[in-house]
Structure formats: C-alpha cells, structure tokens
Amino acid sequence: KSTYEDLIHGALKGMLQSLDPHSQFMDEEAFTAMKEDTAGKFGGLGITIGVKDAVLTVIAPMEDTPAVRAGLLSGDKIIEIDGDSTDGLALEDAVKKLRGDPGTEVKIKIFRPKTQLVKEFEMERAIINVPSIKDTRVLDGDIGYVRMLQFGEETAADLQAALDTLEAQQVKALVLDLRSNPGGL
C-alpha cells in the first residue's frame, strides 16, 4: 500500500533520474547514508558502487578493507547479494544490504567482464575508515606527491595539512594523484 509520501518520492526520483547520471533524489535514509559516507566511517565491505549499463557495479574497492582482501575489482558486476538477485535493485537499497554491523557476514556474487568469470565472495563487514588523503611524500626532483582517495568533509583540511608538509620541504612542483577516486562531496 503506497502512501502519499511514497508517490511524491517516486515522482521526484523519476524527475531527477532523467536529468543526468549524477542527479538523484535523497529521502531521509539516503541522506543519512550519504552523511556516513562523507564523514569517513561506516560498517561495511569497503566498496564504492554505482549503476553502469543498468547493472550494479563496483566503482572502486577501498584499500585495507574486506573487499580488497577478498579480491573484488573495479568493474565487477554485482549480480547477487545474500542469494537475492540485484536485477532492478535501486542503488540505495543495495548499499543498505551491503552495509551493516561490523562482524556480520554478507555473501555477494559477481560477474567479472574482463574474464567472463562468475565468482562468489563471503565477507565479514568491518568498520570502514575512509581517509581523504592516503599518501604524501616528496619524489625525486623536489616534486611533491599527494594521493587523494575521495572527496569528503575532511578533504580540504587534510589536503591543506599535506600541502603544508610539502611546502616545509620546499617542493618545486606538485602531483595530485586522483586515480580510482570515485568523487564524493
């Protein structure tokens, strides 16, 4: 049975989905989940997911997480979560299924397009800490290097601290490494 609120939310989702792949309506639950993401700590597997070609897809596994240790790769298509097909599953519903209390288990089945392989993973959820800046150092030739994993609430402050460190070492140039950065705030 649909409520008036469900109908309004459905209409808003539909309108915003037609704009571009980056616009979406957020209800209270989705907004709370986004705040968890951008705060940099939540219980889960450590993967950024999205919908590519109408299929739930791993955008980027995060370093030092259950997902990376299990062997999940960017581009893997998630076809089942705990035995249930992801066909037609909304992104926020998939996130809800994948996240949970640390120590609890989740099973996912993936299809890997590069190798045409179907594989099942059983993983234990953990506290996922998502730092904005992973690596700050000076390369040969006095070149500063900063690796930025994602954009969150602390990114500006973290980047400023990294730049201050590099400036104190009198770097002449800067490499800002954004590889595998899925975006964020």
C-alpha positions as a printed Julia matrix, in Angstrom:
185×3 Matrix{Float64}:
  0.0     0.0     0.0
  1.53    3.31   -1.13
  1.31    6.44    0.93
  1.13    9.95   -0.5
  4.76   10.42    0.58
  5.81    7.3    -1.4
  4.11    8.69   -4.5
  5.82   12.09   -4.14
  9.21   10.44   -3.52
  8.71    8.21   -6.58
  7.85   11.2    -8.75
 10.87   13.17   -7.52
 13.2    10.19   -8.13
 11.88    9.82  -11.67
 12.25   13.51  -12.48
 15.81   13.74  -11.2
 16.96   10.46  -12.82
 16.08   11.92  -16.21
 18.47   14.87  -15.73
 21.86   13.16  -15.76
 23.61   10.16  -14.13
 24.83   12.31  -11.2
 21.48   13.73  -10.01
 19.23   11.84   -7.65
 16.55   12.48   -5.06
 17.56   11.62   -1.49
 15.0    10.66    1.09
 15.91   10.79    4.77
 17.52    7.31    4.76
 19.59    8.01    1.66
 20.71   11.34    3.07
 21.8     9.68    6.33
 23.77    7.1     4.32
 25.46    9.87    2.32
 26.41   11.67    5.53
 28.0     8.43    6.8
 29.96    8.18    3.54
 31.26   11.7     3.64
 32.0    11.6     7.38
 34.5     8.87    6.55
 33.38    5.96    8.78
 30.73    3.23    8.46
 30.21   -0.53    8.84
 30.53   -2.37    5.54
 32.77   -4.04    2.97
 34.72   -1.07    1.61
 33.45   -0.72   -1.94
 32.1     2.26   -3.79
 29.26    1.04   -6.0
 27.23    2.57   -8.79
 24.93    1.57  -11.64
 26.67    1.11  -15.01
 24.74   -0.16  -18.03
 21.77   -0.79  -15.69
 23.84   -3.23  -13.58
 25.12   -2.74  -10.03
 28.87   -2.28  -10.43
 31.93   -1.94   -8.21
 33.34    1.52   -8.98
 36.32    1.27   -6.65
 37.29   -1.04   -3.8
 38.85    0.88   -0.91
 42.31   -0.04    0.33
 42.74   -2.1     3.51
 39.11   -3.3     3.56
 37.32   -6.69    3.43
 36.52   -6.06   -0.27
 40.18   -5.67   -1.27
 41.29   -8.6     0.88
 38.63  -10.8    -0.74
 39.79   -9.78   -4.24
 36.93   -7.61   -5.54
 37.96   -5.45   -8.51
 36.79   -2.23  -10.08
 34.3    -3.1   -12.84
 32.93   -6.26  -11.17
 29.16   -6.54  -11.72
 27.3    -7.46   -8.52
 24.58   -9.91   -9.58
 23.51  -11.25   -6.16
 23.6   -10.1    -2.53
 22.89  -12.81    0.06
 21.35  -15.01   -2.63
 18.96  -12.31   -3.92
 19.3   -11.02   -7.47
 20.3    -7.36   -7.83
 18.32   -7.06  -11.08
 16.24   -3.88  -10.73
 17.59   -3.19   -7.22
 17.91    0.54   -6.51
 21.4     1.76   -5.62
 20.4     2.92   -2.13
 18.76   -0.47   -1.42
 21.95   -2.24   -2.5
 24.01   -0.01   -0.18
 21.63   -0.87    2.69
 22.09   -4.6     2.03
 25.89   -4.34    1.84
 26.35   -2.18    4.92
 25.75   -3.4     8.43
 27.23   -4.07   11.81
 30.93   -4.95   11.89
 31.42   -8.69   12.37
 28.28   -9.69   10.44
 28.64  -11.56    7.16
 27.38  -10.88    3.66
 27.61  -13.03    0.53
 27.87  -11.48   -2.92
 28.09  -13.0    -6.37
 29.83  -11.05   -9.12
 30.35  -11.27  -12.85
 33.78  -10.09  -13.99
 33.5    -8.85  -17.61
 37.26   -8.99  -18.33
 37.49  -12.72  -17.66
 33.8   -13.68  -18.12
 34.04  -15.2   -14.64
 31.2   -15.6   -12.13
 32.52  -15.69   -8.58
 31.04  -15.77   -5.08
 32.54  -13.96   -2.09
 31.66  -14.32    1.58
 32.92  -11.37    3.57
 32.74  -10.11    7.11
 31.74   -6.47    7.48
 34.19   -4.19    9.28
 34.45   -0.56   10.32
 35.48    1.22    7.15
 37.55    4.33    7.71
 37.84    6.37    4.57
 40.68    8.88    4.72
 40.7    11.57    2.05
 44.48   11.65    1.71
 46.4     8.38    1.63
 49.93    9.31    0.71
 52.02   12.49    0.95
 55.71   12.44    0.01
 58.48   14.1    -1.92
 59.56   12.43   -5.17
 62.92   12.79   -6.91
 63.49   16.32   -8.2
 61.69   18.01   -5.28
 58.27   17.09   -6.63
 55.5    16.87   -4.04
 53.08   13.94   -4.34
 49.61   13.75   -2.75
 47.23   10.84   -3.32
 43.57   11.72   -2.79
 41.21    8.76   -2.35
 37.87   10.58   -2.27
 36.22   13.91   -1.51
 34.62   14.12    1.95
 34.04   16.52    4.82
 37.69   16.48    5.89
 39.27   16.65    2.43
 40.02   20.38    2.4
 41.66   20.3     5.84
 43.56   17.08    5.05
 44.82   18.47    1.75
 45.9    21.71    3.42
 47.88   19.72    6.02
 49.53   17.68    3.24
 50.42   20.84    1.31
 51.85   22.47    4.45
 54.05   19.38    4.98
 55.28   19.53    1.38
 55.82   23.3     1.48
 58.04   22.88    4.55
 60.17   20.53    2.43
 60.42   23.2    -0.3
 58.94   21.24   -3.19
 59.07   22.86   -6.64
 56.08   21.11   -8.2
 53.08   19.0    -7.19
 51.48   15.8    -8.45
 47.89   15.37   -7.24
 47.03   11.7    -7.8
 43.28   11.17   -8.29
 43.41    7.66   -9.78
 40.47    5.47   -8.66
 38.94    8.44   -6.83
 35.17    7.91   -7.15
 34.3    11.52   -6.25
 32.22   12.48   -3.23
 31.32   15.87   -1.82
